[in-house]
């Protein structure tokens, strides 16, 4: 409504502060969302009244909000009516505007709407936190300077923004699946929200293969959630998980979405390839039954489609399982100098696992300890330090 992301943030915070001040005494209103919206609009009008330079914009806003005396009619819902049918997803489409670079769109949307901190976004992009912060600031400034209309795209324009929206949903899910920092290994609420958004997107764009590919990936990954932590909240690695508690309904839904993506011609698209990898694990009744050669081949295809150090790191794991730890170590050594991986804890963590399997326990211990020093997740740090202690035991004489 105010056509300014920064101002909209300020108004939203003003409304939340008002709620914190008033609701403890007066009680939570019957429709909290409408109360917050009305309060934010009142604050917007007050600001515009105090700024004569924005008189024209005030008249426009007043007309849009149907001001009647001191009362603002809640007629804004009709203006937001569209085919998307979900407030959060609608806002994500709006924020992923083509006037911004892909990196800026995703960073801004994840920060404003995805519930992720700049630190968590930086980890997802393998860049520094100040870099992400600068992207967000520049994105807000660009939207304001270009006077970008905050409206839901339609037709070809909606499809144009779809890839950025999928990336946002994917990164929200990833942060929920393995938390960047804190005391919890997972943040299930983020996984649930990302999966909900993905399912809506599949209905919104039923002919887009990568939408179904992403949904397939999230459904299958989410199926393991209960097996990924023990009762103490500690991580349980994939090969050690109790597959009997994997959610078979989510697996069936994921496999159906994968089949749909492949039927639509998405077999060599990034999300569909990742979903196919996840499906290999889902179809294996036991760890020993996993088709590691196929997984390694799928990662090789993914590396051709979207080359990145992270894909190579994952390919190294698959190759090590198919052809032995030395084969995996050779791949890791080839990417060890990648700048993006220098502070990435999984590089020394995976390398340490290969070294341990090769009987090089002293070297493995050093890498496990380095990985533990780089992660900011307390549960993961303890897991890595436990592995380091195992190396010490294995290296002890007698």
C-alpha positions in Angstrom: 0.0 0.0 0.0 2.8 2.5 0.8 5.0 1.2 -2.1 8.1 1.2 0.1 9.5 -2.0 1.7 11.5 -0.2 4.4 8.5 2.0 5.4 6.2 -1.1 5.4 8.6 -2.8 7.8 8.5 0.2 10.1 4.7 0.3 10.1 4.5 -3.4 10.7 6.8 -3.1 13.7 4.8 -0.1 15.0 1.7 -2.2 14.9 3.3 -5.0 16.8 4.6 -2.7 19.4 1.1 -1.3 19.8 -0.3 -4.8 20.2 2.3 -5.6 22.9 1.3 -2.5 24.8 -2.5 -2.9 24.5 -3.3 -6.6 24.3 -2.1 -7.7 27.7 -4.6 -5.3 29.3 -7.4 -5.2 26.7 -7.2 -8.8 25.6 -6.4 -10.3 22.1 -9.0 -9.0 19.6 -11.3 -11.5 17.8 -9.4 -10.9 14.5 -5.7 -10.1 15.4 -4.6 -9.9 11.8 -7.2 -7.3 10.9 -6.4 -5.3 14.0 -2.7 -5.2 13.1 -3.5 -4.2 9.5 -5.8 -1.4 10.6 -3.2 -0.1 13.2 -0.5 -0.2 10.6 -2.7 1.8 8.2 -3.5 4.4 10.8 0.3 4.8 11.4 0.8 5.2 7.7 -1.8 7.9 7.4 -0.3 9.7 10.4 3.2 9.7 8.9 1.9 10.9 5.5 -0.1 13.7 7.2 3.1 14.9 8.9 5.0 15.0 5.6 3.7 17.6 3.3 6.0 16.5 0.5 4.0 13.3 0.3 0.7 15.0 0.1 -0.1 13.6 -3.3 0.7 10.1 -2.1 -1.4 10.6 0.9 -4.4 11.5 -1.2 -3.8 8.3 -3.3 -3.5 6.2 -0.2 -6.5 7.8 1.4 -8.6 7.0 -1.7 -7.3 3.4 -1.8 -8.1 2.9 1.9 -11.6 4.4 1.6 -11.2 6.8 4.5 -14.5 7.8 6.0 -14.0 10.3 8.8 -11.7 8.8 11.4 -12.5 5.2 10.4 -10.6 3.2 7.8 -12.9 0.7 5.9 -11.3 -2.7 5.6 -11.8 -2.8 1.8 -8.2 -3.7 1.1 -8.9 -7.5 0.9 -10.7 -7.0 -2.5 -7.7 -5.2 -3.9 -5.5 -8.2 -3.0 -7.8 -10.8 -4.5 -5.9 -13.0 -6.9 -5.5 -16.6 -8.0 -2.7 -17.4 -5.5 -5.0 -17.6 -2.5 -2.2 -17.5 0.2 -1.0 -14.3 1.8 2.6 -15.4 2.4 3.0 -16.9 -1.1 1.4 -13.7 -2.6 4.0 -11.6 -0.8 6.8 -13.8 -2.0 5.8 -13.4 -5.6 5.6 -9.6 -5.1 9.0 -9.4 -3.5 10.7 -11.6 -6.3 10.5 -8.7 -8.7 12.6 -8.9 -11.9 14.0 -5.4 -11.4 16.2 -7.0 -8.7 19.0 -9.5 -9.4 18.2 -13.1 -8.5 20.5 -13.0 -5.5 18.8 -9.8 -4.2 15.3 -11.1 -4.7 16.0 -14.3 -2.8 17.9 -12.6 0.0 15.2 -9.9 0.5 12.4 -12.4 0.4 14.1 -14.8 2.8 14.8 -12.0 5.3 11.4 -10.3 5.1 9.1 -13.3 4.7 11.0 -16.5 5.2 11.9 -16.0 8.8 15.7 -16.4 8.2 18.4 -14.2 9.6 21.1 -12.6 7.4 23.5 -15.2 9.0 21.3 -18.1 7.8 20.9 -16.6 4.3 24.7 -16.1 4.1 25.2 -19.8 4.9 22.8 -20.8 2.2 24.7 -18.7 -0.4 28.2 -19.5 0.9 28.9 -15.8 1.2 29.6 -13.5 4.2 26.9 -12.0 6.3 27.8 -8.3 5.4 27.4 -9.3 1.7 23.9 -10.5 2.3 23.1 -7.4 4.4 24.2 -5.1 1.6 22.1 -7.1 -0.9 19.0 -6.6 1.2 19.7 -2.8 1.7 20.3 -2.3 -2.0 17.2 -4.3 -2.9 15.0 -2.1 -0.7 16.5 1.0 -2.2 16.0 -0.2 -5.8 12.4 -1.1 -5.2 11.8 2.4 -3.8 13.7 4.3 -6.5 12.1 2.4 -9.4 8.7 2.9 -7.9 7.9 -0.8 -8.4 4.2 -1.5 -8.1 3.6 -4.0 -5.3 1.0 -6.2 -7.1 0.7 -9.8 -7.8 2.1 -10.8 -11.2 -0.1 -12.6 -13.7 0.4 -14.7 -16.8 3.9 -14.8 -18.3 5.2 -12.4 -15.6 4.1 -14.8 -12.8 6.0 -17.7 -14.6 9.1 -15.4 -14.9 9.2 -15.0 -11.1 8.6 -18.7 -10.4 12.2 -19.8 -10.3 13.0 -17.2 -7.6 10.0 -18.2 -5.6 11.0 -21.9 -5.8 14.5 -21.0 -4.6 13.1 -19.1 -1.6 10.9 -22.1 -0.7 13.8 -24.5 -1.1 16.1 -22.5 1.1 13.4 -22.1 3.8 13.0 -25.9 3.8 16.8 -26.4 4.0 17.1 -24.2 7.0 14.3 -26.2 8.7 15.9 -29.5 7.7 19.3 -28.6 9.2 19.4 -25.5 11.3 22.4 -23.1 10.8 22.8 -22.3 14.5 21.2 -22.9 17.9 20.5 -25.8 20.1 18.2 -27.7 17.7 19.3 -30.0 14.8 16.1 -29.2 12.9 13.5 -26.5 12.8 10.4 -28.5 11.7 8.1 -25.5 11.5 10.1 -24.2 8.6 9.9 -27.5 6.8 6.2 -27.6 7.3 5.7 -24.1 6.0 7.9 -24.7 2.9 6.1 -27.9 2.1 2.7 -26.1 2.4 3.9 -23.4 0.0 5.3 -25.9 -2.4 1.9 -27.8 -2.5 0.1 -24.5 -3.3 2.6 -23.8 -6.0 2.0 -27.2 -7.5 -1.7 -26.4 -7.8 -1.0 -22.9 -9.1 1.4 -24.1 -11.8 0.5 -27.7 -12.6 2.4 -27.8 -15.9 5.7 -26.6 -14.5 8.0 -29.7 -13.9 10.4 -28.1 -11.4 7.5 -27.2 -9.1 6.6 -30.9 -8.8 10.3 -31.7 -8.6 10.8 -29.4 -5.6 7.6 -30.7 -3.9 8.9 -34.3 -4.5 12.2 -33.4 -2.9 10.6 -31.8 0.1 8.1 -34.6 0.6 10.7 -37.3 0.6 13.2 -35.4 2.7 10.5 -34.5 5.2 9.5 -38.2 5.5 12.7 -38.9 7.5 12.1 -36.1 10.1 11.2 -38.3 13.0 14.2 -40.6 12.4 16.7 -37.7 12.1 16.9 -37.0 15.9 16.8 -39.3 18.9 14.8 -38.7 22.1 17.5 -36.5 23.4 17.3 -34.3 20.3 20.7 -35.5 19.0 21.3 -36.0 15.3 21.0 -39.5 13.8 22.8 -39.8 10.5 21.1 -41.3 7.4 22.7 -44.7 7.5 21.9 -45.1 11.2 18.3 -44.1 11.0 15.4 -46.4 11.8 13.7 -46.6 8.4 10.6 -48.1 10.0 9.6 -44.7 11.3 10.1 -43.0 7.9 6.7 -41.5 6.9 5.4 -43.7 4.1 2.6 -41.4 3.2 5.1 -38.6 2.5 7.3 -41.0 0.5 4.3 -42.0 -1.7 3.4 -38.4 -2.2 7.0 -37.5 -3.1 7.3 -40.4 -5.5 4.1 -39.4 -7.2 5.3 -35.8 -7.5 8.6 -37.0 -8.9 6.8 -39.1 -11.5 4.8 -36.1 -12.5 7.9 -33.9 -12.9 9.6 -36.5 -15.1 6.4 -36.9 -17.2 6.5 -33.1 -17.8 10.0 -33.3 -19.1 11.9 -32.3 -16.0 14.1 -35.3 -15.5 17.3 -33.4 -16.0 16.2 -30.3 -14.0 17.9 -29.5 -10.7 15.1 -30.0 -8.2 13.9 -33.2 -10.0 17.4 -34.6 -10.0 17.7 -34.0 -6.3 14.3 -35.6 -5.8 15.4 -38.6 -7.8 18.5 -38.9 -5.5 16.2 -38.7 -2.4 14.0 -41.4 -4.0 16.9 -43.8 -4.2 17.2 -43.6 -0.4 13.4 -43.8 0.1 13.1 -47.0 -2.0 16.0 -48.8 -0.1 14.6 -50.9 2.7 18.1 -51.0 4.3 21.2 -48.9 4.0 23.0 -51.8 2.3 20.2 -51.9 -0.4 20.9 -48.2 -1.5 21.7 -47.9 -5.1 24.9 -45.8 -4.7 26.1 -46.1 -8.3 22.8 -44.5 -9.5 23.0 -41.8 -6.8 26.6 -41.0 -8.0 25.4 -40.9 -11.6 22.5 -38.5 -10.7 25.0 -36.2 -8.9 27.2 -36.2 -11.9 24.2 -35.1 -14.0 23.3 -32.4 -11.4 26.9 -31.2 -11.6 26.6 -30.7 -15.3 23.3 -28.8 -14.9 24.2 -26.7 -11.9 27.9 -26.9 -11.2 28.8 -25.9 -7.7 31.2 -26.9 -4.9 28.3 -28.2 -2.8 27.2 -30.5 -5.6 30.7 -31.8 -5.9 30.9 -32.3 -2.1 27.7 -34.4 -2.2 28.9 -36.3 -5.3 32.1 -37.2 -3.4 30.0 -38.8 -0.7 28.0 -40.8 -3.2 31.2 -41.9 -5.1 32.8 -42.9 -1.8 29.9 -45.2 -1.0 29.9 -46.7 -4.6 33.6 -47.0 -5.1 35.3 -46.6 -1.8 36.5 -43.7 0.5 39.7 -43.0 -1.6 37.6 -42.2 -4.6 35.6 -39.8 -2.6 38.7 -38.2 -1.1 40.2 -37.6 -4.6 37.1 -35.6 -5.5 37.3 -33.6 -2.2 41.0 -32.8 -2.7 40.2 -31.4 -6.2 37.8 -28.9 -4.7 39.5 -28.2 -1.4 40.8 -24.8 -2.6 37.4 -23.5 -3.5 37.0 -20.1 -1.8 33.3 -20.8 -1.0 34.2 -23.9 1.0 36.9 -22.5 3.2 34.6 -21.8 6.1 32.1 -24.5 5.3 32.1 -27.1 8.1 31.0 -30.0 5.9 34.2 -30.0 3.8 36.5 -31.0 6.7 33.6 -33.1 8.2 33.2 -35.2 5.1 37.0 -35.4 4.6 37.4 -36.6 8.1 34.9 -39.4 7.6 36.8 -40.6 4.5 40.1 -40.5 6.4 38.7 -42.5 9.3 37.4 -45.2 6.9 40.9 -45.3 5.4 42.4 -45.9 8.8 44.1 -42.5 9.0 42.6 -41.7 12.4 45.0 -39.0 13.5 44.3 -36.9 10.4 40.6 -37.6 10.7 40.5 -36.4 14.2 42.1 -33.1 13.2 39.5 -32.6 10.5 36.6 -33.5 12.7 37.8 -31.0 15.3 38.1 -28.3 12.6 34.6 -29.1 11.3 33.3 -28.7 14.9 34.9 -25.3 15.3 33.2 -24.1 12.1 29.6 -25.2 12.7 27.3 -22.9 14.7 24.8 -25.6 15.5 25.3 -27.0 19.0 23.9 -30.5 18.2 26.1 -30.8 15.1 29.2 -29.7 17.1 28.7 -32.4 19.7 28.3 -35.0 16.9 31.5 -34.0 15.3 33.4 -33.9 18.6 32.1 -37.4 19.4 33.5 -38.5 16.0 36.9 -36.9 16.9 36.9 -38.8 20.2 36.2 -42.0 18.3 39.3 -41.3 16.1 41.4 -40.8 19.3 40.2 -44.2 20.6 41.0 -45.9 17.2 44.4 -44.4 17.1 45.4 -45.5 20.6 47.9 -48.4 20.7 46.7 -51.8 21.8 
